[in-house]
Amino acid sequence: MTTRIDIAKIQPTALSAMLSIESYLSSVNLSAELKELIKIRASMINQCAYCIQMHVPEAEKAGIESQKLFALAAWKESPLFNATERAILALTDEMTLIANDGVSDKSYQEALDLLGEEQLAQAMMQVIMINAWNRFALATQMTH
C-alpha cells in the first residue's frame, strides 16, 4: 500500500475551513445525540471505519445506549428510534446517497415538520460535514 498525502499538512487552510464549520456545528442547538447519530450513520453508509471509531465513543458520552448504536445499521426495522431520530436518519441516508434518488419530498417534509427550518438546516450541514470528513479519511486511507 502506498502512503497517501497528508491533506492537513499540505493544505492547512483547507483543514482550517473544515474545522471552522465544525466549530459552527458545535454551537448549534441540534442535540449532541442527533449529531452523533448523523455522523455514525453516514459513516456506516460510506464504510468509514476511522469516523465510526471516532464517533461511537462520542455518542456514548452523549448518552446514546449501546443497543441503539448497534441497531443503527438497521434503524428502519428497529423500534428503538423515535420519530425525530427516524426523520434525521432518513435525511442522512438520502443525503449521503444523494446520487441514487436525491432527497425525497416525504423525508424532507417529515424532517421539516419535526425539526423546523433552523434545526433542519443544522442537520443538513451536519450531514454535509460528516460526508466531507468521510471522504477526507477514505481518500487518504486514515486508520483508527
Phi and psi in radians as a Rosetta constraint file:
Dihedral C 1 N 2 CA 2 C 2 CIRCULARHARMONIC -1.465 0.35
Dihedral N 2 CA 2 C 2 N 3 CIRCULARHARMONIC 2.458 0.35
Dihedral C 2 N 3 CA 3 C 3 CIRCULARHARMONIC -1.236 0.35
Dihedral N 3 CA 3 C 3 N 4 CIRCULARHARMONIC 2.306 0.35
Dihedral C 3 N 4 CA 4 C 4 CIRCULARHARMONIC -1.587 0.35
Dihedral N 4 CA 4 C 4 N 5 CIRCULARHARMONIC 2.860 0.35
Dihedral C 4 N 5 CA 5 C 5 CIRCULARHARMONIC -1.143 0.35
Dihedral N 5 CA 5 C 5 N 6 CIRCULARHARMONIC 2.724 0.35
Dihedral C 5 N 6 CA 6 C 6 CIRCULARHARMONIC -1.778 0.35
Dihedral N 6 CA 6 C 6 N 7 CIRCULARHARMONIC 1.638 0.35
Dihedral C 6 N 7 CA 7 C 7 CIRCULARHARMONIC -0.987 0.35
Dihedral N 7 CA 7 C 7 N 8 CIRCULARHARMONIC -0.695 0.35
Dihedral C 7 N 8 CA 8 C 8 CIRCULARHARMONIC -1.066 0.35
Dihedral N 8 CA 8 C 8 N 9 CIRCULARHARMONIC -0.593 0.35
Dihedral C 8 N 9 CA 9 C 9 CIRCULARHARMONIC -1.400 0.35
Dihedral N 9 CA 9 C 9 N 10 CIRCULARHARMONIC -0.720 0.35
Dihedral C 9 N 10 CA 10 C 10 CIRCULARHARMONIC -1.382 0.35
Dihedral N 10 CA 10 C 10 N 11 CIRCULARHARMONIC -0.614 0.35
Dihedral C 10 N 11 CA 11 C 11 CIRCULARHARMONIC -2.255 0.35
Dihedral N 11 CA 11 C 11 N 12 CIRCULARHARMONIC 1.158 0.35
Dihedral C 11 N 12 CA 12 C 12 CIRCULARHARMONIC -1.071 0.35
Dihedral N 12 CA 12 C 12 N 13 CIRCULARHARMONIC -0.484 0.35
Dihedral C 12 N 13 CA 13 C 13 CIRCULARHARMONIC -1.175 0.35
Dihedral N 13 CA 13 C 13 N 14 CIRCULARHARMONIC -0.644 0.35
Dihedral C 13 N 14 CA 14 C 14 CIRCULARHARMONIC -1.127 0.35
Dihedral N 14 CA 14 C 14 N 15 CIRCULARHARMONIC -0.786 0.35
Dihedral C 14 N 15 CA 15 C 15 CIRCULARHARMONIC -1.090 0.35
Dihedral N 15 CA 15 C 15 N 16 CIRCULARHARMONIC -0.710 0.35
Dihedral C 15 N 16 CA 16 C 16 CIRCULARHARMONIC -1.032 0.35
Dihedral N 16 CA 16 C 16 N 17 CIRCULARHARMONIC -0.718 0.35
Dihedral C 16 N 17 CA 17 C 17 CIRCULARHARMONIC -1.113 0.35
Dihedral N 17 CA 17 C 17 N 18 CIRCULARHARMONIC -0.746 0.35
Dihedral C 17 N 18 CA 18 C 18 CIRCULARHARMONIC -1.118 0.35
Dihedral N 18 CA 18 C 18 N 19 CIRCULARHARMONIC -0.749 0.35
Dihedral C 18 N 19 CA 19 C 19 CIRCULARHARMONIC -1.143 0.35
Dihedral N 19 CA 19 C 19 N 20 CIRCULARHARMONIC -0.519 0.35
Dihedral C 19 N 20 CA 20 C 20 CIRCULARHARMONIC -1.118 0.35
Dihedral N 20 CA 20 C 20 N 21 CIRCULARHARMONIC -0.731 0.35
Dihedral C 20 N 21 CA 21 C 21 CIRCULARHARMONIC -1.166 0.35
Dihedral N 21 CA 21 C 21 N 22 CIRCULARHARMONIC -0.671 0.35
Dihedral C 21 N 22 CA 22 C 22 CIRCULARHARMONIC -1.070 0.35
Dihedral N 22 CA 22 C 22 N 23 CIRCULARHARMONIC -0.677 0.35
Dihedral C 22 N 23 CA 23 C 23 CIRCULARHARMONIC -1.081 0.35
Dihedral N 23 CA 23 C 23 N 24 CIRCULARHARMONIC -0.785 0.35
Dihedral C 23 N 24 CA 24 C 24 CIRCULARHARMONIC -0.996 0.35
Dihedral N 24 CA 24 C 24 N 25 CIRCULARHARMONIC -0.839 0.35
Dihedral C 24 N 25 CA 25 C 25 CIRCULARHARMONIC -1.123 0.35
Dihedral N 25 CA 25 C 25 N 26 CIRCULARHARMONIC -0.516 0.35
Dihedral C 25 N 26 CA 26 C 26 CIRCULARHARMONIC -1.222 0.35
Dihedral N 26 CA 26 C 26 N 27 CIRCULARHARMONIC -0.312 0.35
Dihedral C 26 N 27 CA 27 C 27 CIRCULARHARMONIC -1.756 0.35
Dihedral N 27 CA 27 C 27 N 28 CIRCULARHARMONIC -0.075 0.35
Dihedral C 27 N 28 CA 28 C 28 CIRCULARHARMONIC -1.382 0.35
Dihedral N 28 CA 28 C 28 N 29 CIRCULARHARMONIC 2.889 0.35
Dihedral C 28 N 29 CA 29 C 29 CIRCULARHARMONIC -1.603 0.35
Dihedral N 29 CA 29 C 29 N 30 CIRCULARHARMONIC 0.169 0.35
Dihedral C 29 N 30 CA 30 C 30 CIRCULARHARMONIC -1.171 0.35
Dihedral N 30 CA 30 C 30 N 31 CIRCULARHARMONIC 2.314 0.35
Dihedral C 30 N 31 CA 31 C 31 CIRCULARHARMONIC -1.102 0.35
Dihedral N 31 CA 31 C 31 N 32 CIRCULARHARMONIC 2.642 0.35
Dihedral C 31 N 32 CA 32 C 32 CIRCULARHARMONIC -1.025 0.35
Dihedral N 32 CA 32 C 32 N 33 CIRCULARHARMONIC -0.636 0.35
Dihedral C 32 N 33 CA 33 C 33 CIRCULARHARMONIC -1.079 0.35
Dihedral N 33 CA 33 C 33 N 34 CIRCULARHARMONIC -0.825 0.35
Dihedral C 33 N 34 CA 34 C 34 CIRCULARHARMONIC -1.141 0.35
Dihedral N 34 CA 34 C 34 N 35 CIRCULARHARMONIC -0.703 0.35
Dihedral C 34 N 35 CA 35 C 35 CIRCULARHARMONIC -1.032 0.35
Dihedral N 35 CA 35 C 35 N 36 CIRCULARHARMONIC -0.788 0.35
Dihedral C 35 N 36 CA 36 C 36 CIRCULARHARMONIC -1.223 0.35
Dihedral N 36 CA 36 C 36 N 37 CIRCULARHARMONIC -0.629 0.35
Dihedral C 36 N 37 CA 37 C 37 CIRCULARHARMONIC -1.069 0.35
Dihedral N 37 CA 37 C 37 N 38 CIRCULARHARMONIC -0.738 0.35
Dihedral C 37 N 38 CA 38 C 38 CIRCULARHARMONIC -1.049 0.35
Dihedral N 38 CA 38 C 38 N 39 CIRCULARHARMONIC -0.857 0.35
Dihedral C 38 N 39 CA 39 C 39 CIRCULARHARMONIC -1.094 0.35
Dihedral N 39 CA 39 C 39 N 40 CIRCULARHARMONIC -0.763 0.35
Dihedral C 39 N 40 CA 40 C 40 CIRCULARHARMONIC -1.261 0.35
Dihedral N 40 CA 40 C 40 N 41 CIRCULARHARMONIC -0.761 0.35
Dihedral C 40 N 41 CA 41 C 41 CIRCULARHARMONIC -1.087 0.35
Dihedral N 41 CA 41 C 41 N 42 CIRCULARHARMONIC -0.832 0.35
Dihedral C 41 N 42 CA 42 C 42 CIRCULARHARMONIC -1.080 0.35
Dihedral N 42 CA 42 C 42 N 43 CIRCULARHARMONIC -0.694 0.35
Dihedral C 42 N 43 CA 43 C 43 CIRCULARHARMONIC -1.150 0.35
Dihedral N 43 CA 43 C 43 N 44 CIRCULARHARMONIC -0.590 0.35
Dihedral C 43 N 44 CA 44 C 44 CIRCULARHARMONIC -1.123 0.35
Dihedral N 44 CA 44 C 44 N 45 CIRCULARHARMONIC -0.836 0.35
Dihedral C 44 N 45 CA 45 C 45 CIRCULARHARMONIC -1.050 0.35
Dihedral N 45 CA 45 C 45 N 46 CIRCULARHARMONIC -0.749 0.35
Dihedral C 45 N 46 CA 46 C 46 CIRCULARHARMONIC -1.422 0.35
Dihedral N 46 CA 46 C 46 N 47 CIRCULARHARMONIC -0.063 0.35
Dihedral C 46 N 47 CA 47 C 47 CIRCULARHARMONIC 1.002 0.35
Dihedral N 47 CA 47 C 47 N 48 CIRCULARHARMONIC 0.789 0.35
Dihedral C 47 N 48 CA 48 C 48 CIRCULARHARMONIC -1.749 0.35
Dihedral N 48 CA 48 C 48 N 49 CIRCULARHARMONIC 1.613 0.35
Dihedral C 48 N 49 CA 49 C 49 CIRCULARHARMONIC -1.072 0.35
Dihedral N 49 CA 49 C 49 N 50 CIRCULARHARMONIC -0.658 0.35
Dihedral C 49 N 50 CA 50 C 50 CIRCULARHARMONIC -0.975 0.35
Dihedral N 50 CA 50 C 50 N 51 CIRCULARHARMONIC -0.879 0.35
Dihedral C 50 N 51 CA 51 C 51 CIRCULARHARMONIC -1.252 0.35
Dihedral N 51 CA 51 C 51 N 52 CIRCULARHARMONIC -0.608 0.35
Dihedral C 51 N 52 CA 52 C 52 CIRCULARHARMONIC -1.067 0.35
Dihedral N 52 CA 52 C 52 N 53 CIRCULARHARMONIC -0.839 0.35
Dihedral C 52 N 53 CA 53 C 53 CIRCULARHARMONIC -1.086 0.35
Dihedral N 53 CA 53 C 53 N 54 CIRCULARHARMONIC -0.573 0.35
Dihedral C 53 N 54 CA 54 C 54 CIRCULARHARMONIC -1.265 0.35
Dihedral N 54 CA 54 C 54 N 55 CIRCULARHARMONIC -0.704 0.35
Dihedral C 54 N 55 CA 55 C 55 CIRCULARHARMONIC -1.614 0.35
Dihedral N 55 CA 55 C 55 N 56 CIRCULARHARMONIC -0.330 0.35
Dihedral C 55 N 56 CA 56 C 56 CIRCULARHARMONIC -1.091 0.35
Dihedral N 56 CA 56 C 56 N 57 CIRCULARHARMONIC -0.835 0.35
Dihedral C 56 N 57 CA 57 C 57 CIRCULARHARMONIC -1.070 0.35
Dihedral N 57 CA 57 C 57 N 58 CIRCULARHARMONIC -0.625 0.35
Dihedral C 57 N 58 CA 58 C 58 CIRCULARHARMONIC -1.131 0.35
Dihedral N 58 CA 58 C 58 N 59 CIRCULARHARMONIC -0.681 0.35
Dihedral C 58 N 59 CA 59 C 59 CIRCULARHARMONIC -1.128 0.35
Dihedral N 59 CA 59 C 59 N 60 CIRCULARHARMONIC -0.720 0.35
Dihedral C 59 N 60 CA 60 C 60 CIRCULARHARMONIC -1.124 0.35
Dihedral N 60 CA 60 C 60 N 61 CIRCULARHARMONIC -0.710 0.35
Dihedral C 60 N 61 CA 61 C 61 CIRCULARHARMONIC -1.096 0.35
Dihedral N 61 CA 61 C 61 N 62 CIRCULARHARMONIC -0.552 0.35
Dihedral C 61 N 62 CA 62 C 62 CIRCULARHARMONIC -1.365 0.35
Dihedral N 62 CA 62 C 62 N 63 CIRCULARHARMONIC -0.078 0.35
Dihedral C 62 N 63 CA 63 C 63 CIRCULARHARMONIC 1.729 0.35
Dihedral N 63 CA 63 C 63 N 64 CIRCULARHARMONIC 0.175 0.35
Dihedral C 63 N 64 CA 64 C 64 CIRCULARHARMONIC -1.425 0.35
Dihedral N 64 CA 64 C 64 N 65 CIRCULARHARMONIC 2.188 0.35
Dihedral C 64 N 65 CA 65 C 65 CIRCULARHARMONIC -1.239 0.35
Dihedral N 65 CA 65 C 65 N 66 CIRCULARHARMONIC 2.610 0.35
Dihedral C 65 N 66 CA 66 C 66 CIRCULARHARMONIC -0.973 0.35
Dihedral N 66 CA 66 C 66 N 67 CIRCULARHARMONIC -0.696 0.35
Dihedral C 66 N 67 CA 67 C 67 CIRCULARHARMONIC -1.002 0.35
Dihedral N 67 CA 67 C 67 N 68 CIRCULARHARMONIC -0.721 0.35
Dihedral C 67 N 68 CA 68 C 68 CIRCULARHARMONIC -1.199 0.35
Dihedral N 68 CA 68 C 68 N 69 CIRCULARHARMONIC -0.678 0.35
Dihedral C 68 N 69 CA 69 C 69 CIRCULARHARMONIC -1.120 0.35
Dihedral N 69 CA 69 C 69 N 70 CIRCULARHARMONIC -0.680 0.35
Dihedral C 69 N 70 CA 70 C 70 CIRCULARHARMONIC -1.149 0.35
Dihedral N 70 CA 70 C 70 N 71 CIRCULARHARMONIC -0.614 0.35
Dihedral C 70 N 71 CA 71 C 71 CIRCULARHARMONIC -1.375 0.35
Dihedral N 71 CA 71 C 71 N 72 CIRCULARHARMONIC -0.188 0.35
Dihedral C 71 N 72 CA 72 C 72 CIRCULARHARMONIC -1.023 0.35
Dihedral N 72 CA 72 C 72 N 73 CIRCULARHARMONIC -0.573 0.35
Dihedral C 72 N 73 CA 73 C 73 CIRCULARHARMONIC -1.113 0.35
Dihedral N 73 CA 73 C 73 N 74 CIRCULARHARMONIC -0.466 0.35
Dihedral C 73 N 74 CA 74 C 74 CIRCULARHARMONIC -2.211 0.35
Dihedral N 74 CA 74 C 74 N 75 CIRCULARHARMONIC 0.767 0.35
Dihedral C 74 N 75 CA 75 C 75 CIRCULARHARMONIC -1.012 0.35
Dihedral N 75 CA 75 C 75 N 76 CIRCULARHARMONIC -0.561 0.35
Dihedral C 75 N 76 CA 76 C 76 CIRCULARHARMONIC -1.117 0.35
Dihedral N 76 CA 76 C 76 N 77 CIRCULARHARMONIC -0.521 0.35
Dihedral C 76 N 77 CA 77 C 77 CIRCULARHARMONIC -1.651 0.35
Dihedral N 77 CA 77 C 77 N 78 CIRCULARHARMONIC -0.138 0.35
Dihedral C 77 N 78 CA 78 C 78 CIRCULARHARMONIC -1.626 0.35
Dihedral N 78 CA 78 C 78 N 79 CIRCULARHARMONIC 2.389 0.35
Dihedral C 78 N 79 CA 79 C 79 CIRCULARHARMONIC -1.438 0.35
Dihedral N 79 CA 79 C 79 N 80 CIRCULARHARMONIC 0.041 0.35
Dihedral C 79 N 80 CA 80 C 80 CIRCULARHARMONIC -1.376 0.35
Dihedral N 80 CA 80 C 80 N 81 CIRCULARHARMONIC -0.207 0.35
Dihedral C 80 N 81 CA 81 C 81 CIRCULARHARMONIC -1.846 0.35
Dihedral N 81 CA 81 C 81 N 82 CIRCULARHARMONIC 2.329 0.35
Dihedral C 81 N 82 CA 82 C 82 CIRCULARHARMONIC -1.414 0.35
Dihedral N 82 CA 82 C 82 N 83 CIRCULARHARMONIC 3.096 0.35
Dihedral C 82 N 83 CA 83 C 83 CIRCULARHARMONIC -1.044 0.35
Dihedral N 83 CA 83 C 83 N 84 CIRCULARHARMONIC -0.724 0.35
Dihedral C 83 N 84 CA 84 C 84 CIRCULARHARMONIC -1.162 0.35
Dihedral N 84 CA 84 C 84 N 85 CIRCULARHARMONIC -0.772 0.35
Dihedral C 84 N 85 CA 85 C 85 CIRCULARHARMONIC -1.086 0.35
Dihedral N 85 CA 85 C 85 N 86 CIRCULARHARMONIC -0.709 0.35
Dihedral C 85 N 86 CA 86 C 86 CIRCULARHARMONIC -1.098 0.35
Dihedral N 86 CA 86 C 86 N 87 CIRCULARHARMONIC -0.720 0.35
Dihedral C 86 N 87 CA 87 C 87 CIRCULARHARMONIC -1.127 0.35
Dihedral N 87 CA 87 C 87 N 88 CIRCULARHARMONIC -0.752 0.35
Dihedral C 87 N 88 CA 88 C 88 CIRCULARHARMONIC -1.107 0.35
Dihedral N 88 CA 88 C 88 N 89 CIRCULARHARMONIC -0.746 0.35
Dihedral C 88 N 89 CA 89 C 89 CIRCULARHARMONIC -1.205 0.35
Dihedral N 89 CA 89 C 89 N 90 CIRCULARHARMONIC -0.672 0.35
Dihedral C 89 N 90 CA 90 C 90 CIRCULARHARMONIC -1.085 0.35
Dihedral N 90 CA 90 C 90 N 91 CIRCULARHARMONIC -0.787 0.35
Dihedral C 90 N 91 CA 91 C 91 CIRCULARHARMONIC -1.066 0.35
Dihedral N 91 CA 91 C 91 N 92 CIRCULARHARMONIC -0.769 0.35
Dihedral C 91 N 92 CA 92 C 92 CIRCULARHARMONIC -1.056 0.35
Dihedral N 92 CA 92 C 92 N 93 CIRCULARHARMONIC -0.828 0.35
Dihedral C 92 N 93 CA 93 C 93 CIRCULARHARMONIC -1.024 0.35
Dihedral N 93 CA 93 C 93 N 94 CIRCULARHARMONIC -0.860 0.35
Dihedral C 93 N 94 CA 94 C 94 CIRCULARHARMONIC -1.218 0.35
Dihedral N 94 CA 94 C 94 N 95 CIRCULARHARMONIC -0.650 0.35
Dihedral C 94 N 95 CA 95 C 95 CIRCULARHARMONIC -1.226 0.35
Dihedral N 95 CA 95 C 95 N 96 CIRCULARHARMONIC -0.657 0.35
Dihedral C 95 N 96 CA 96 C 96 CIRCULARHARMONIC -1.183 0.35
Dihedral N 96 CA 96 C 96 N 97 CIRCULARHARMONIC -0.636 0.35
Dihedral C 96 N 97 CA 97 C 97 CIRCULARHARMONIC -1.814 0.35
Dihedral N 97 CA 97 C 97 N 98 CIRCULARHARMONIC 0.658 0.35
Dihedral C 97 N 98 CA 98 C 98 CIRCULARHARMONIC -0.940 0.35
Dihedral N 98 CA 98 C 98 N 99 CIRCULARHARMONIC -0.587 0.35
Dihedral C 98 N 99 CA 99 C 99 CIRCULARHARMONIC -1.205 0.35
Dihedral N 99 CA 99 C 99 N 100 CIRCULARHARMONIC -0.348 0.35
Dihedral C 99 N 100 CA 100 C 100 CIRCULARHARMONIC -1.200 0.35
Dihedral N 100 CA 100 C 100 N 101 CIRCULARHARMONIC -1.063 0.35
Dihedral C 100 N 101 CA 101 C 101 CIRCULARHARMONIC -2.514 0.35
Dihedral N 101 CA 101 C 101 N 102 CIRCULARHARMONIC 0.206 0.35
Dihedral C 101 N 102 CA 102 C 102 CIRCULARHARMONIC 1.253 0.35
Dihedral N 102 CA 102 C 102 N 103 CIRCULARHARMONIC -2.811 0.35
Dihedral C 102 N 103 CA 103 C 103 CIRCULARHARMONIC -1.802 0.35
Dihedral N 103 CA 103 C 103 N 104 CIRCULARHARMONIC 2.125 0.35
Dihedral C 103 N 104 CA 104 C 104 CIRCULARHARMONIC -1.205 0.35
Dihedral N 104 CA 104 C 104 N 105 CIRCULARHARMONIC 2.661 0.35
Dihedral C 104 N 105 CA 105 C 105 CIRCULARHARMONIC -1.037 0.35
Dihedral N 105 CA 105 C 105 N 106 CIRCULARHARMONIC -0.656 0.35
Dihedral C 105 N 106 CA 106 C 106 CIRCULARHARMONIC -1.088 0.35
Dihedral N 106 CA 106 C 106 N 107 CIRCULARHARMONIC -0.873 0.35
Dihedral C 106 N 107 CA 107 C 107 CIRCULARHARMONIC -1.124 0.35
Dihedral N 107 CA 107 C 107 N 108 CIRCULARHARMONIC -0.755 0.35
Dihedral C 107 N 108 CA 108 C 108 CIRCULARHARMONIC -1.053 0.35
Dihedral N 108 CA 108 C 108 N 109 CIRCULARHARMONIC -0.842 0.35
Dihedral C 108 N 109 CA 109 C 109 CIRCULARHARMONIC -1.159 0.35
Dihedral N 109 CA 109 C 109 N 110 CIRCULARHARMONIC -0.699 0.35
Dihedral C 109 N 110 CA 110 C 110 CIRCULARHARMONIC -1.088 0.35
Dihedral N 110 CA 110 C 110 N 111 CIRCULARHARMONIC -0.763 0.35
Dihedral C 110 N 111 CA 111 C 111 CIRCULARHARMONIC -1.133 0.35
Dihedral N 111 CA 111 C 111 N 112 CIRCULARHARMONIC -0.734 0.35
Dihedral C 111 N 112 CA 112 C 112 CIRCULARHARMONIC -1.097 0.35
Dihedral N 112 CA 112 C 112 N 113 CIRCULARHARMONIC -0.786 0.35
Dihedral C 112 N 113 CA 113 C 113 CIRCULARHARMONIC -1.078 0.35
Dihedral N 113 CA 113 C 113 N 114 CIRCULARHARMONIC -0.681 0.35
Dihedral C 113 N 114 CA 114 C 114 CIRCULARHARMONIC -1.487 0.35
Dihedral N 114 CA 114 C 114 N 115 CIRCULARHARMONIC -0.531 0.35
Dihedral C 114 N 115 CA 115 C 115 CIRCULARHARMONIC -1.831 0.35
Dihedral N 115 CA 115 C 115 N 116 CIRCULARHARMONIC -0.494 0.35
Dihedral C 115 N 116 CA 116 C 116 CIRCULARHARMONIC 1.419 0.35
Dihedral N 116 CA 116 C 116 N 117 CIRCULARHARMONIC 2.933 0.35
Dihedral C 116 N 117 CA 117 C 117 CIRCULARHARMONIC -1.086 0.35
Dihedral N 117 CA 117 C 117 N 118 CIRCULARHARMONIC -0.784 0.35
Dihedral C 117 N 118 CA 118 C 118 CIRCULARHARMONIC -1.077 0.35
Dihedral N 118 CA 118 C 118 N 119 CIRCULARHARMONIC -0.898 0.35
Dihedral C 118 N 119 CA 119 C 119 CIRCULARHARMONIC -1.260 0.35
Dihedral N 119 CA 119 C 119 N 120 CIRCULARHARMONIC -0.511 0.35
Dihedral C 119 N 120 CA 120 C 120 CIRCULARHARMONIC -1.102 0.35
Dihedral N 120 CA 120 C 120 N 121 CIRCULARHARMONIC -0.784 0.35
Dihedral C 120 N 121 CA 121 C 121 CIRCULARHARMONIC -1.065 0.35
Dihedral N 121 CA 121 C 121 N 122 CIRCULARHARMONIC -0.715 0.35
Dihedral C 121 N 122 CA 122 C 122 CIRCULARHARMONIC -1.121 0.35
Dihedral N 122 CA 122 C 122 N 123 CIRCULARHARMONIC -0.760 0.35
Dihedral C 122 N 123 CA 123 C 123 CIRCULARHARMONIC -1.092 0.35
Dihedral N 123 CA 123 C 123 N 124 CIRCULARHARMONIC -0.738 0.35
Dihedral C 123 N 124 CA 124 C 124 CIRCULARHARMONIC -1.101 0.35
Dihedral N 124 CA 124 C 124 N 125 CIRCULARHARMONIC -0.721 0.35
Dihedral C 124 N 125 CA 125 C 125 CIRCULARHARMONIC -1.130 0.35
Dihedral N 125 CA 125 C 125 N 126 CIRCULARHARMONIC -0.623 0.35
Dihedral C 125 N 126 CA 126 C 126 CIRCULARHARMONIC -1.151 0.35
Dihedral N 126 CA 126 C 126 N 127 CIRCULARHARMONIC -0.725 0.35
Dihedral C 126 N 127 CA 127 C 127 CIRCULARHARMONIC -1.083 0.35
Dihedral N 127 CA 127 C 127 N 128 CIRCULARHARMONIC -0.790 0.35
Dihedral C 127 N 128 CA 128 C 128 CIRCULARHARMONIC -1.028 0.35
Dihedral N 128 CA 128 C 128 N 129 CIRCULARHARMONIC -0.790 0.35
Dihedral C 128 N 129 CA 129 C 129 CIRCULARHARMONIC -1.191 0.35
Dihedral N 129 CA 129 C 129 N 130 CIRCULARHARMONIC -0.733 0.35
Dihedral C 129 N 130 CA 130 C 130 CIRCULARHARMONIC -1.195 0.35
Dihedral N 130 CA 130 C 130 N 131 CIRCULARHARMONIC -0.579 0.35
Dihedral C 130 N 131 CA 131 C 131 CIRCULARHARMONIC -1.127 0.35
Dihedral N 131 CA 131 C 131 N 132 CIRCULARHARMONIC -0.671 0.35
Dihedral C 131 N 132 CA 132 C 132 CIRCULARHARMONIC -1.113 0.35
Dihedral N 132 CA 132 C 132 N 133 CIRCULARHARMONIC -0.799 0.35
Dihedral C 132 N 133 CA 133 C 133 CIRCULARHARMONIC -1.111 0.35
Dihedral N 133 CA 133 C 133 N 134 CIRCULARHARMONIC -0.698 0.35
Dihedral C 133 N 134 CA 134 C 134 CIRCULARHARMONIC -1.028 0.35
Dihedral N 134 CA 134 C 134 N 135 CIRCULARHARMONIC -0.767 0.35
Dihedral C 134 N 135 CA 135 C 135 CIRCULARHARMONIC -1.171 0.35
Dihedral N 135 CA 135 C 135 N 136 CIRCULARHARMONIC -0.667 0.35
Dihedral C 135 N 136 CA 136 C 136 CIRCULARHARMONIC -1.016 0.35
Dihedral N 136 CA 136 C 136 N 137 CIRCULARHARMONIC -0.888 0.35
Dihedral C 136 N 137 CA 137 C 137 CIRCULARHARMONIC -1.197 0.35
Dihedral N 137 CA 137 C 137 N 138 CIRCULARHARMONIC -0.744 0.35
Dihedral C 137 N 138 CA 138 C 138 CIRCULARHARMONIC -1.237 0.35
Dihedral N 138 CA 138 C 138 N 139 CIRCULARHARMONIC -0.734 0.35
Dihedral C 138 N 139 CA 139 C 139 CIRCULARHARMONIC -1.136 0.35
Dihedral N 139 CA 139 C 139 N 140 CIRCULARHARMONIC -0.547 0.35
Dihedral C 139 N 140 CA 140 C 140 CIRCULARHARMONIC -1.747 0.35
Dihedral N 140 CA 140 C 140 N 141 CIRCULARHARMONIC 0.080 0.35
Dihedral C 140 N 141 CA 141 C 141 CIRCULARHARMONIC 0.945 0.35
Dihedral N 141 CA 141 C 141 N 142 CIRCULARHARMONIC 0.832 0.35
Dihedral C 141 N 142 CA 142 C 142 CIRCULARHARMONIC -1.173 0.35
Dihedral N 142 CA 142 C 142 N 143 CIRCULARHARMONIC 2.502 0.35
Dihedral C 142 N 143 CA 143 C 143 CIRCULARHARMONIC -2.111 0.35
Dihedral N 143 CA 143 C 143 N 144 CIRCULARHARMONIC 2.616 0.35
